């Protein structure tokens, strides 16, 4: 009496479905194509993005001492801000003329929700501010505020004022680049029109500096002046803010004395020159270390944007705009996180390829070239699907995600090697079974323990994704990527590897004399 056939397990049924299917090759090619698309579309950065909402809250209080600010503003502000749900830390600073708070939320808090909470709590407690305190100013912070590009401008014979003007022109150009969030100028001097009053001249005309300041402010304001109808069309007319030069300012009429108009130039001296230094930047060069005035332009990108794309586009705009700037101006790239992120990503991708080839070479030495080719097919398909998952989950291509892929190579090849080795053993028996049948039997034989080992690895790695604090989101791509890679490797080992082994043996039959 014959023994009834043993039903196939999950792995055997999967191999039976795909070993002779014409769709198997298309699935493998589609996986590699989607992985290549994901690699091209994944934003490249140096570090993973961590969502830690932070806000600066500034409360001005002119004329107050630091002790008074601490007692009347900081003490109350700390208590109220700590009442906001999700706030983890409050850093408060009391100084002359105002208070400064840094509100930090727990990792993973939604930034928009956090901003709403801070604004609501702050403006709901304005009645608690002491007399003399101004309106609070709230400004969000982000990890993306760290500049990805820094350009230092110097030039022989160029003053700090001229350097800042050149930087302002470059800022206008760079700000138009897609995904640029902010462009900041450090150093140099702003242009300022300074008015030095003549007390005797003001007194003789019965005017005070406060009167003059108010008149100048009113004279430099753009206001609507009405509408001009021309029949076919209607034009809006505005009075422009026309003070642009020292001559314009000197010509402003500020009053009438003895029947004659009084202009600013009659009662004050107007100087068109640089503002006072706020932050000085210098470049030291040459054997003697001579200092040259410099201005730094810092470019920050939007969250989720590709640092490589943003910095490349910004540098291209700067190169084009330099034709309109002074010939002696030199622009040095002092920081380019886009270039470094691309370099590190390319280097890690190369190491990932090297690791794949190394594993393939080891399999070729141990089992043979045909078996090594099967492993060489399985590893890229698995990595391609893992990269696709990274793209769909909104991760970026950085040192952590790429380390996760390189780390995964060492464990994801286990499934393919176990399956290929067992198919090789069944093929060596030479019992006359068809190739597809022995491939199914071999997969079914080792399928259950291989699945158990795969889930054991996932169970050991995946809990790392739930670690709290700053390290949790920072390291999360490793357990996420490794877990998905293990699941994909099991599927590919049971579905694609048997098909690849049968195809390779069909077109590359071994020499019977050599076995």
C-alpha positions as CSV (number, residue, x, y, z in Angstrom):
1,X,0.0,0.0,0.0
2,X,1.5,3.4,-1.1
3,X,2.0,6.2,1.4
4,X,-0.2,9.2,0.7
5,X,1.7,12.3,-0.3
6,X,2.5,14.7,2.4
7,X,0.8,18.1,1.9
8,X,3.1,21.0,1.1
9,X,3.8,23.6,3.7
10,X,3.5,27.4,3.2
11,X,7.0,27.6,1.6
12,X,6.4,24.6,-0.6
13,X,3.1,26.0,-1.9
14,X,4.8,29.4,-2.6
15,X,7.6,27.7,-4.6
16,X,5.0,25.6,-6.5
17,X,3.1,28.8,-7.5
18,X,6.2,30.6,-8.8
19,X,8.7,28.0,-10.0
20,X,7.1,27.6,-13.4
21,X,5.2,30.9,-13.6
22,X,5.9,33.3,-16.4
23,X,5.2,36.2,-14.0
24,X,8.1,35.4,-11.7
25,X,10.7,37.1,-14.0
26,X,8.4,40.2,-14.3
27,X,8.0,40.4,-10.5
28,X,11.8,40.4,-10.1
29,X,12.4,43.0,-12.8
30,X,9.6,45.2,-11.4
31,X,11.1,45.0,-7.9
32,X,14.5,46.1,-9.2
33,X,12.9,48.9,-11.3
34,X,10.9,50.2,-8.3
35,X,14.0,50.0,-6.1
36,X,16.0,52.0,-8.7
37,X,13.2,54.6,-8.9
38,X,13.1,54.8,-5.1
39,X,16.9,55.3,-4.9
40,X,16.7,58.1,-7.4
41,X,13.7,59.8,-5.7
42,X,14.8,59.4,-2.1
43,X,16.1,62.7,-0.7
44,X,19.8,62.5,0.4
45,X,20.9,63.9,3.7
46,X,23.7,63.4,6.1
47,X,21.5,62.6,9.1
48,X,18.0,61.2,9.6
49,X,15.2,63.7,10.2
50,X,13.9,63.8,13.8
51,X,10.7,65.5,14.6
52,X,11.4,67.6,17.8
53,X,9.2,70.7,17.8
54,X,10.9,73.7,19.4
55,X,9.8,77.3,19.8
56,X,11.4,80.5,20.8
57,X,9.2,82.9,22.8
58,X,10.5,86.4,23.3
59,X,8.8,88.8,25.6
60,X,10.2,92.4,25.4
61,X,10.2,94.6,28.5
62,X,12.2,97.8,27.7
63,X,13.9,99.5,30.6
64,X,13.6,96.6,33.0
65,X,16.5,94.9,34.8
66,X,17.2,91.2,34.5
67,X,16.1,90.6,38.2
68,X,12.8,92.3,37.5
69,X,12.3,90.3,34.3
70,X,13.0,87.1,36.2
71,X,10.5,87.8,38.9
72,X,7.6,89.3,36.8
73,X,8.0,87.5,33.5
74,X,10.1,84.4,33.6
75,X,8.5,82.9,36.8
76,X,5.0,83.3,35.4
77,X,5.9,82.3,31.9
78,X,7.6,79.1,32.9
79,X,4.6,77.9,34.9
80,X,2.1,78.7,32.1
81,X,4.2,77.2,29.3
82,X,4.8,74.0,31.2
83,X,1.0,73.5,31.3
84,X,1.0,72.9,27.6
85,X,0.4,69.2,26.8
86,X,3.4,67.5,25.3
87,X,6.0,70.0,26.5
88,X,9.1,68.3,27.8
89,X,11.5,71.1,28.7
90,X,11.4,74.9,29.2
91,X,14.6,76.9,29.0
92,X,14.2,80.4,30.2
93,X,16.6,83.4,30.2
94,X,16.1,86.6,32.0
95,X,18.1,89.6,30.7
96,X,17.8,93.3,30.7
97,X,14.9,94.6,28.6
98,X,13.2,91.2,28.2
99,X,12.9,87.4,28.6
100,X,13.6,84.6,26.3
101,X,12.0,81.1,26.4
102,X,12.8,77.9,24.5
103,X,9.9,75.5,24.5
104,X,10.8,71.9,23.6
105,X,8.1,69.3,23.0
106,X,8.4,65.5,23.2
107,X,9.9,63.7,20.2
108,X,7.3,62.9,17.6
109,X,4.8,65.6,18.5
110,X,3.1,67.1,15.4
111,X,4.8,70.5,14.7
112,X,1.5,72.2,13.6
113,X,-0.3,71.0,16.6
114,X,2.5,72.1,18.9
115,X,2.6,75.6,17.3
116,X,-1.2,75.9,17.9
117,X,-0.8,75.0,21.5
118,X,2.0,77.5,22.1
119,X,0.1,80.3,20.4
120,X,-3.1,79.5,22.3
121,X,-1.5,79.3,25.7
122,X,0.7,82.4,25.2
123,X,-2.1,84.7,23.9
124,X,-4.6,83.4,26.4
125,X,-2.4,84.7,29.3
126,X,-1.5,88.1,28.0
127,X,-3.3,89.6,30.9
128,X,-0.6,88.2,33.2
129,X,2.1,90.2,31.6
130,X,3.3,93.2,33.8
131,X,2.9,96.8,32.7
132,X,5.6,97.8,30.2
133,X,5.9,94.3,28.7
134,X,5.4,94.1,24.9
135,X,3.6,91.6,22.7
136,X,5.3,88.1,22.8
137,X,7.1,87.0,19.6
138,X,6.9,83.3,18.8
139,X,9.3,81.7,16.3
140,X,9.4,78.0,15.5
141,X,12.7,76.1,15.5
142,X,13.5,73.0,13.5
143,X,16.4,70.6,12.9
144,X,16.1,71.8,9.2
145,X,17.1,75.3,10.4
146,X,20.7,74.1,10.3
147,X,22.1,75.5,7.1
148,X,22.9,73.0,4.3
149,X,25.0,75.5,2.4
150,X,27.3,78.4,3.5
151,X,29.0,80.8,1.2
152,X,31.7,83.2,2.4
153,X,32.1,86.4,0.3
154,X,35.4,88.3,0.3
155,X,37.1,90.6,-2.0
156,X,40.2,92.9,-2.3
157,X,39.2,96.5,-1.8
158,X,35.5,95.7,-1.0
159,X,34.1,97.2,2.2
160,X,31.8,95.4,4.6
161,X,28.9,97.5,3.2
162,X,29.7,96.5,-0.4
163,X,30.0,92.9,0.6
164,X,26.6,92.9,2.3
165,X,25.1,94.5,-0.7
166,X,26.5,91.7,-2.9
167,X,25.2,89.1,-0.3
168,X,21.8,90.7,-0.4
169,X,21.7,90.3,-4.2
170,X,22.7,86.7,-3.9
171,X,20.1,86.1,-1.2
172,X,17.4,87.4,-3.6
173,X,18.6,85.0,-6.2
174,X,19.0,81.9,-4.0
175,X,15.6,82.5,-2.2
176,X,13.9,81.8,-5.5
177,X,15.3,78.2,-5.6
178,X,12.8,75.5,-5.0
179,X,12.7,74.1,-1.4
180,X,14.9,76.8,0.0
181,X,13.4,77.7,3.4
182,X,15.5,80.6,4.6
183,X,18.6,82.5,3.5
184,X,20.5,84.4,6.3
185,X,23.3,87.0,5.9
186,X,26.0,87.1,8.7
187,X,28.4,89.9,8.9
188,X,28.9,93.0,6.9
189,X,27.2,96.3,7.4
190,X,23.8,97.5,6.4
191,X,23.3,100.8,4.7
192,X,21.9,103.5,7.0
193,X,20.9,107.1,6.5
194,X,21.9,108.9,9.7
195,X,20.3,112.2,10.8
196,X,22.3,114.4,13.2
197,X,20.2,117.2,14.5
198,X,21.4,120.8,15.0
199,X,19.7,121.8,18.4
200,X,20.1,125.5,17.7
201,X,18.5,125.2,14.2
202,X,15.6,123.2,15.6
203,X,15.1,125.6,18.5
204,X,15.1,128.6,16.3
205,X,12.2,127.1,14.3
206,X,10.4,125.9,17.4
207,X,10.8,122.2,16.5
208,X,11.9,119.2,18.6
209,X,13.7,116.0,17.5
210,X,10.5,114.0,18.3
211,X,8.5,116.2,15.9
212,X,11.1,115.6,13.2
213,X,11.2,111.9,13.7
214,X,7.4,111.7,13.3
215,X,7.4,113.8,10.2
216,X,10.2,111.7,8.6
217,X,8.3,108.4,9.4
218,X,5.2,109.8,7.8
219,X,7.1,111.0,4.8
220,X,8.5,107.6,4.1
221,X,5.2,105.6,4.1
222,X,3.4,104.2,1.1
223,X,-0.3,105.0,1.2
224,X,-3.2,104.7,-1.2
225,X,-4.0,108.0,-2.8
226,X,-7.2,107.1,-4.7
227,X,-8.3,105.8,-8.1
228,X,-7.7,107.2,-11.5
229,X,-10.5,106.5,-14.0
230,X,-9.6,106.7,-17.7
231,X,-12.8,105.4,-19.1
232,X,-11.7,102.0,-20.4
233,X,-9.8,101.1,-17.2
234,X,-9.3,102.1,-13.6
235,X,-5.9,102.6,-12.0
236,X,-5.1,102.6,-8.3
237,X,-2.7,105.4,-7.2
238,X,-0.3,105.1,-4.3
239,X,2.1,107.6,-2.7
240,X,5.4,105.9,-2.7
241,X,8.1,105.7,0.0
242,X,10.5,107.9,-1.9
243,X,13.4,108.3,0.5
244,X,16.2,106.3,-1.0
245,X,19.3,108.6,-0.9
246,X,20.7,111.2,1.3
247,X,19.6,113.9,-1.1
248,X,16.0,112.7,-0.9
249,X,16.1,112.9,2.8
250,X,17.6,116.4,2.9
251,X,14.9,117.6,0.6
252,X,12.0,116.5,2.8
253,X,9.9,119.4,4.0
254,X,9.2,119.2,7.7
255,X,7.6,122.5,8.4
256,X,7.2,126.2,7.6
257,X,9.1,129.1,9.3
258,X,8.6,132.7,8.4
259,X,6.7,131.8,5.4
260,X,9.4,129.6,4.0
261,X,9.5,125.7,3.9
262,X,11.9,124.1,6.3
263,X,13.7,121.0,5.0
264,X,15.7,118.4,6.8
265,X,18.9,119.7,5.4
266,X,18.3,123.0,7.1
267,X,18.2,121.6,10.6
268,X,20.2,118.4,10.5
269,X,23.2,116.7,8.9
270,X,22.4,113.6,6.8
271,X,25.1,110.9,6.3
272,X,24.7,108.0,4.0
273,X,27.0,105.2,5.3
274,X,27.2,101.8,6.9
275,X,25.4,100.8,10.0
276,X,27.1,99.7,13.2
277,X,28.6,96.2,13.3
278,X,26.1,93.6,14.5
279,X,28.2,90.5,13.8
280,X,31.6,90.6,12.3
281,X,33.0,87.9,10.0
282,X,36.6,87.9,8.8
283,X,38.7,85.6,6.7
284,X,42.4,85.2,7.5
285,X,44.6,84.3,4.6
286,X,48.2,84.5,3.5
287,X,51.4,83.7,5.3
288,X,50.9,86.6,7.8
289,X,47.3,85.8,8.3
290,X,45.9,89.1,7.1
291,X,42.3,89.6,8.0
292,X,39.8,90.5,5.2
293,X,36.2,91.6,5.9
294,X,33.8,88.9,4.9
295,X,30.1,88.1,4.7
296,X,28.6,84.7,5.1
297,X,25.4,83.6,3.3
298,X,23.6,80.6,5.0
299,X,21.0,78.6,3.2
300,X,18.5,76.3,4.9
301,X,16.2,73.8,3.1
302,X,12.6,72.8,3.7
303,X,11.8,69.6,5.6
304,X,12.0,66.5,3.5
305,X,13.8,68.2,0.6
306,X,16.8,66.7,-1.1
307,X,19.9,68.5,0.3
308,X,21.9,67.6,-2.8
309,X,19.3,69.0,-5.2
310,X,18.9,72.2,-3.2
311,X,22.6,73.0,-2.8
312,X,23.3,72.2,-6.5
313,X,20.5,74.5,-7.7
314,X,21.6,77.3,-5.3
315,X,25.2,77.1,-6.4
316,X,24.1,77.2,-10.1
317,X,22.1,80.4,-9.4
318,X,25.0,81.9,-7.6
319,X,27.4,81.2,-10.4
320,X,25.0,82.9,-12.9
321,X,24.5,85.9,-10.6
322,X,28.2,86.5,-10.1
323,X,28.4,88.1,-13.6
324,X,26.4,91.1,-12.2
325,X,28.6,91.5,-9.1
326,X,32.0,93.2,-8.6
327,X,34.8,91.3,-10.5
328,X,37.0,91.2,-7.3
329,X,34.3,89.4,-5.3
330,X,35.3,85.9,-4.3
331,X,32.7,83.3,-3.2
332,X,34.0,80.4,-1.2
333,X,31.9,77.4,-0.3
334,X,32.5,76.8,3.4
335,X,29.7,74.3,3.9
336,X,27.9,72.1,1.5
337,X,25.9,69.3,3.2
338,X,24.4,68.4,-0.2
339,X,27.8,67.5,-1.6
340,X,28.9,65.6,1.5
341,X,25.5,63.8,1.7
342,X,25.9,62.7,-1.9
343,X,29.5,61.6,-1.4
344,X,28.6,59.6,1.7
345,X,25.5,58.1,0.1
346,X,27.5,57.1,-3.0
347,X,30.2,55.6,-0.8
348,X,27.8,53.5,1.2
349,X,26.0,52.4,-1.9
350,X,29.4,51.2,-3.3
351,X,30.1,49.4,0.0
352,X,26.7,47.8,-0.3
353,X,27.5,46.5,-3.8
354,X,30.9,45.3,-2.6
355,X,29.2,43.4,0.3
356,X,26.8,41.8,-2.1
357,X,29.6,40.7,-4.4
358,X,31.6,39.4,-1.5
359,X,28.7,37.2,-0.3
360,X,28.3,36.0,-3.9
361,X,31.9,35.0,-4.1
362,X,31.8,33.1,-0.8
363,X,28.8,31.1,-2.1
364,X,30.6,30.4,-5.3
365,X,33.5,29.0,-3.5
366,X,31.3,26.9,-1.2
367,X,28.6,25.6,-3.5
368,X,29.4,26.6,-7.1
369,X,29.0,29.3,-9.6
370,X,25.4,28.4,-10.5
371,X,24.3,28.6,-6.9
372,X,26.1,31.9,-6.5
373,X,24.2,33.4,-9.4
374,X,20.9,32.6,-7.7
375,X,22.1,34.4,-4.5
376,X,23.3,37.3,-6.7
377,X,19.7,37.6,-8.0
378,X,18.1,37.4,-4.6
379,X,20.1,40.0,-2.8
380,X,19.5,43.0,-5.2
381,X,15.8,42.2,-5.4
382,X,15.5,42.2,-1.6
383,X,17.4,45.5,-1.3
384,X,15.4,47.1,-4.0
385,X,12.1,46.3,-2.2
386,X,13.6,47.6,1.1
387,X,14.5,50.9,-0.6
388,X,11.0,51.1,-2.0
389,X,9.6,50.7,1.6
390,X,11.9,53.5,2.8
391,X,10.6,55.8,0.0
392,X,7.0,55.0,0.7
393,X,7.5,55.6,4.5
394,X,9.0,59.0,3.9
395,X,12.6,58.2,5.0
396,X,15.6,59.8,3.4
397,X,18.8,58.3,2.1
398,X,21.3,58.9,4.9
399,X,24.1,57.2,6.8
400,X,21.6,55.4,9.0
401,X,19.3,54.0,6.3
402,X,22.2,52.9,4.3
403,X,23.9,51.3,7.3
404,X,20.6,49.4,7.8
405,X,20.8,48.0,4.3
406,X,24.5,47.0,4.6
407,X,23.7,45.4,8.0
408,X,20.7,43.5,6.4
409,X,22.9,41.9,3.7
410,X,24.5,39.7,6.3
411,X,21.2,38.3,7.5
412,X,19.0,38.4,4.5
413,X,21.3,36.1,2.5
414,X,20.7,33.3,5.0
415,X,17.3,32.4,3.6
416,X,18.6,32.3,0.0
417,X,21.7,30.3,1.0
418,X,19.7,27.7,2.9
419,X,17.2,27.2,0.1
420,X,19.9,27.1,-2.7
421,X,22.0,24.7,-0.7
422,X,19.1,22.3,-0.2
423,X,18.1,22.5,-3.9
424,X,21.7,21.8,-4.7
425,X,21.7,18.7,-2.4
426,X,18.5,17.4,-3.9
427,X,19.9,17.9,-7.4
428,X,23.0,16.0,-6.5
429,X,20.9,13.0,-5.6
430,X,20.3,12.3,-9.3
431,X,17.0,10.4,-8.6
432,X,15.5,11.5,-12.0
433,X,12.9,14.0,-10.6
434,X,12.2,17.0,-12.8
435,X,14.1,20.2,-11.8
436,X,10.9,22.0,-10.9
437,X,9.8,19.1,-8.7
438,X,13.0,18.8,-6.8
439,X,13.1,22.5,-6.3
440,X,9.6,22.4,-4.7
441,X,10.6,19.5,-2.5
442,X,13.8,21.2,-1.4
443,X,12.1,24.4,-0.5
444,X,9.3,22.6,1.4
445,X,11.8,20.6,3.3
446,X,13.6,23.6,4.9
447,X,10.7,26.1,4.6
448,X,9.3,25.9,8.1
449,X,12.6,26.2,10.0
450,X,13.7,29.0,7.7
451,X,10.5,30.9,8.3
452,X,10.9,30.3,12.1
453,X,14.5,31.7,12.0
454,X,13.3,34.7,9.9
455,X,10.6,35.6,12.4
456,X,13.0,35.1,15.3
457,X,15.4,37.6,13.8
458,X,12.6,40.1,13.2
459,X,11.4,39.6,16.8
460,X,14.9,40.4,18.1
461,X,15.4,43.5,15.9
462,X,12.0,45.1,15.6
463,X,11.5,46.2,19.3
464,X,14.4,48.7,18.7
465,X,12.0,50.7,16.6
466,X,9.9,51.6,19.8
467,X,12.8,53.1,21.8
468,X,11.9,56.5,23.1
469,X,13.8,59.8,23.3
470,X,16.0,61.2,20.6
471,X,17.7,57.9,19.8
472,X,14.5,56.2,18.9
473,X,13.7,58.1,15.7
474,X,17.4,58.4,14.9
475,X,18.0,54.7,14.9
476,X,14.5,53.6,13.8
477,X,15.5,53.0,10.1
478,X,17.7,50.1,11.2
479,X,15.0,47.9,12.7
480,X,12.4,48.9,10.2
481,X,14.7,48.3,7.2
482,X,16.2,45.1,8.6
483,X,12.7,43.7,9.4
484,X,11.3,44.4,6.0
485,X,14.5,43.0,4.4
486,X,14.1,39.8,6.3
487,X,10.4,39.4,5.2
488,X,11.3,40.1,1.6
489,X,14.3,37.7,1.7
490,X,12.0,34.9,2.9
491,X,9.5,35.5,0.1
492,X,12.3,35.8,-2.5
493,X,14.0,32.6,-1.2
494,X,10.8,30.6,-1.5
495,X,9.4,32.2,-4.7
496,X,12.2,33.6,-6.9
497,X,15.3,31.6,-5.9
498,X,13.8,28.2,-7.0
499,X,12.7,29.7,-10.3
500,X,16.1,31.2,-10.9
501,X,17.8,27.9,-10.0
502,X,15.7,25.9,-12.4
503,X,16.2,28.4,-15.2
504,X,20.0,28.5,-14.7
505,X,20.2,24.7,-14.7
506,X,18.0,24.5,-17.7
507,X,20.4,26.7,-19.8
508,X,23.6,25.7,-18.0
509,X,23.5,22.0,-17.6
510,X,26.5,20.5,-15.6
511,X,29.0,18.2,-17.1
512,X,27.9,14.6,-16.2
513,X,31.5,13.6,-15.8
514,X,32.1,16.3,-13.2
515,X,28.7,15.9,-11.5
